[in-house]
Amino acid sequence: MDGTHIRIDKPLEDPDSYINRKQYFSIQLQGVVNHQRKFIDVFVGYPGSVHDARVFNESELNECLSNICGDGTYILADSAYPCLPHVLVPYRDNGQLTRAQINFNQKLSSCRITSENSFADLKQRFRQLYHFKLRNIVRMVQVINACCILHNIGNANDMDIFEPPLDDAYPDPALAQYEHVQVAQYEHEEHVQNNTGQIVRDEICRQLATRL
């Protein structure tokens, strides 16, 4: 599970809430992908300033997580998300991680790269997602959902026929005056860690350590 920002033009309503931490207007796409880079769950439309953890908390995925993930099934995510019984996130590096915890983080990171690649492939296939020019947010959400479905239908091995990927994370020059406001608005949200989730993570960490 990860999130990506879809760059948009300045919205007509409440534009400040759409300014993300990289200083451009965007809406968010939260996606869960499998090992084949196929989207198995998407949640689209939250403004760019909203933290990933809050997007997840508001998503339907969070509400039915226990029903989707059976015993032994986990969603891998980065440290922006809460550690839950079915959501594994890395240990925060405080400079005192054990060898087992470092190994766990490395294993998780090597698996999570799939989600980053999936978002990159999606935008490379549907290049309008590098900068959406539509004005209607509802319509944009519909189109992004359709792009995810079409991405799943496409052949994962045909990416070399598309034009090279673009860098879409550059700041909007017109937002220079927002910088001091936006940094305060987009402070990292502290989320309550789930004790059961931490216990599950510690046990998986221990099992991985026995294979070192």
C-alpha positions in Angstrom: 0.0 0.0 0.0 1.2 3.4 -0.9 0.0 6.8 -2.1 0.8 9.1 -5.0 -0.2 12.6 -5.8 -1.9 13.5 -9.1 -1.0 17.0 -10.1 -4.0 19.2 -10.9 -4.6 22.9 -11.8 -5.6 25.2 -9.0 -9.1 24.2 -7.9 -11.9 26.7 -7.9 -13.0 25.8 -4.4 -10.8 25.6 -1.3 -7.5 25.6 -3.3 -5.2 25.8 -0.3 -6.2 22.3 0.9 -5.0 20.9 -2.3 -1.4 22.1 -1.9 0.8 19.2 -1.0 4.1 19.2 0.9 6.0 19.4 -2.4 4.3 22.7 -3.2 1.9 21.9 -6.0 -1.9 21.3 -6.3 -2.9 17.6 -6.2 -5.4 15.0 -5.3 -4.3 11.7 -3.8 -4.5 8.1 -5.0 -4.1 5.4 -2.4 -3.5 2.0 -3.9 -2.9 -1.5 -2.8 -1.1 -3.7 -5.4 -0.2 -7.3 -5.6 3.1 -8.8 -6.7 2.1 -8.5 -10.4 1.8 -4.7 -10.0 -2.0 -5.0 -10.3 -4.3 -2.7 -8.3 -6.5 -4.7 -5.9 -7.9 -1.6 -4.0 -7.8 2.1 -4.8 -9.1 5.2 -2.9 -9.0 8.4 -4.8 -9.8 12.1 -4.3 -8.5 13.4 -1.0 -6.8 16.8 -1.3 -3.0 16.9 -1.5 -2.5 18.4 2.0 -4.0 15.5 3.8 -1.6 13.0 5.4 -1.4 9.5 4.1 -2.5 8.1 7.5 -5.7 10.1 7.5 -6.5 9.1 3.9 -6.1 5.5 5.0 -8.3 6.0 8.1 -11.1 7.5 6.0 -10.9 4.7 3.3 -13.3 1.8 3.1 -10.2 -0.5 3.1 -9.6 0.5 6.7 -13.2 -0.2 7.7 -13.2 -3.8 6.3 -9.5 -4.7 6.8 -10.1 -7.6 9.0 -12.6 -9.1 6.5 -10.2 -8.7 3.6 -7.1 -10.0 5.3 -7.4 -13.4 6.7 -4.9 -15.1 9.1 -1.4 -14.8 7.7 -2.3 -12.1 5.2 -0.7 -8.6 5.5 -0.6 -5.3 3.7 2.9 -3.8 3.6 3.2 0.0 3.9 5.7 2.7 4.8 6.1 4.5 8.1 3.4 7.0 7.2 0.8 4.4 8.0 -0.2 2.9 11.4 1.1 -0.5 12.5 -1.9 -2.7 12.6 -2.5 -6.5 12.9 -2.9 -6.7 9.1 -0.7 -3.6 8.1 3.0 -4.1 8.5 5.2 -0.9 8.5 8.9 -0.5 9.2 10.4 0.1 12.6 11.2 3.8 13.0 15.0 4.2 12.9 15.9 5.9 16.1 19.6 4.8 15.8 19.1 1.9 18.1 17.4 -0.7 15.9 18.4 -4.3 16.5 19.9 -6.4 13.8 16.6 -8.3 13.5 14.7 -5.0 13.1 17.0 -3.7 10.5 16.6 -7.0 8.6 12.8 -6.7 8.9 12.9 -3.2 7.5 15.1 -4.3 4.6 12.8 -7.2 3.7 9.7 -5.0 3.9 11.4 -2.3 1.7 12.4 -4.8 -0.9 8.7 -5.9 -1.2 7.3 -2.4 -1.1 9.1 -1.3 -4.2 6.4 -3.0 -6.1 3.9 -0.4 -5.1 6.2 2.5 -6.2 6.7 0.8 -9.6 3.0 0.3 -10.0 2.3 4.0 -9.6 5.1 4.8 -12.0 3.7 2.4 -14.6 0.2 3.8 -14.2 1.3 7.3 -14.9 3.6 6.2 -17.8 0.6 4.4 -19.4 -1.9 7.2 -18.9 0.3 10.3 -19.1 -2.6 12.7 -18.4 -2.1 11.6 -14.7 1.2 13.5 -14.7 -0.9 16.7 -14.8 -4.7 16.4 -14.9 -6.2 19.3 -16.7 -9.8 18.6 -15.8 -11.5 21.0 -13.4 -14.3 18.7 -12.0 -12.9 16.7 -9.0 -15.6 14.1 -9.3 -14.9 13.5 -12.9 -11.2 13.2 -12.2 -11.8 10.6 -9.6 -13.9 8.6 -12.1 -11.2 8.8 -14.8 -8.4 7.8 -12.3 -10.4 4.8 -11.2 -10.9 3.8 -14.9 -7.2 4.2 -15.5 -6.4 1.8 -12.7 -8.8 -0.8 -14.1 -7.3 -0.5 -17.6 -3.8 -0.7 -16.1 -4.8 -4.1 -14.6 -6.0 -5.3 -18.0 -2.7 -4.2 -19.7 0.4 -6.4 -20.1 2.9 -5.7 -17.4 5.7 -6.5 -19.8 4.9 -3.9 -22.4 6.1 -0.8 -20.5 9.0 -0.4 -22.9 6.7 0.6 -25.7 5.6 3.8 -23.8 7.4 7.1 -23.7 9.9 7.5 -20.8 8.5 8.5 -17.4 8.4 12.1 -16.4 9.3 13.9 -13.1 6.0 15.3 -11.9 7.1 16.3 -8.3 8.4 19.7 -9.2 7.0 22.7 -7.2 4.5 25.1 -8.8 6.3 28.4 -9.1 3.1 30.3 -8.4 3.0 28.8 -4.9 6.2 30.3 -3.5 4.2 32.6 -1.3 2.4 29.6 0.3 5.6 27.9 1.5 5.5 29.1 5.2 1.8 28.4 5.5 1.9 25.0 3.9 4.7 23.6 6.0 2.7 24.3 9.1 -0.5 22.9 7.5 1.2 19.6 6.4 3.0 18.7 9.6 3.4 14.9 10.1 0.3 13.5 11.7 1.0 11.3 14.7 -1.2 8.2 14.6 -1.9 5.9 17.5 0.0 2.7 17.2 -2.0 -0.5 17.7 -0.5 -2.7 20.4 -1.7 -5.8 18.7 -0.2 -4.7 15.4 3.2 -4.1 17.1 3.0 -7.6 18.7 2.3 -9.2 15.3 5.2 -7.2 13.7 7.6 -8.2 16.5 6.7 -11.9 16.0 7.3 -11.7 12.2 10.5 -9.9 12.9 11.6 -12.7 15.2 10.7 -15.4 12.7 12.7 -13.6 9.9 15.6 -13.2 12.2 15.8 -17.0 12.7 16.5 -17.3 8.9 19.6 -15.0 9.0 
